């Protein structure tokens, strides 16, 4: 699914802005930008179908990045997911990224579920599952 994750410039800027606003946990993502998480530019002429007019800048540029460079778009935005599915672009979201992190041994299932619970409590996050561990193979 995400063998070589990349980020587009608009999302990089959103992450950096979030860290400056006091969301310290974004520091690891900022540190990874340009190192283990390369930033890929999207040519301005890439938006031939008006995607930028229908989505916020980060989602639009992410979808255009996948259309330009290939890959999977990671978003929880319902409108962005619809556009990606219409364009036949593979999509994952926060839950899928947590599952991937557990499968790759970068976090454990309990931590993934703790993060999910925190998002629910503090941000009103909706998840279609009660636990990330529900989605894991028995071996993970």
Secondary structure, DSSP 8 states (H G I E B T S, - for coil): --SS-EEEHHHHHHHHHHHHTT-GGGHHHHHHBTTTBEEE---GGG-SS-HHHHS-HHHHHHHHHHHHH-SEEE---HHHHHHHHHTT-EEE-HHHHHHHHHHTTSS-HHHHHHHHHHHHHHH----SSS-GGGGS-TT-
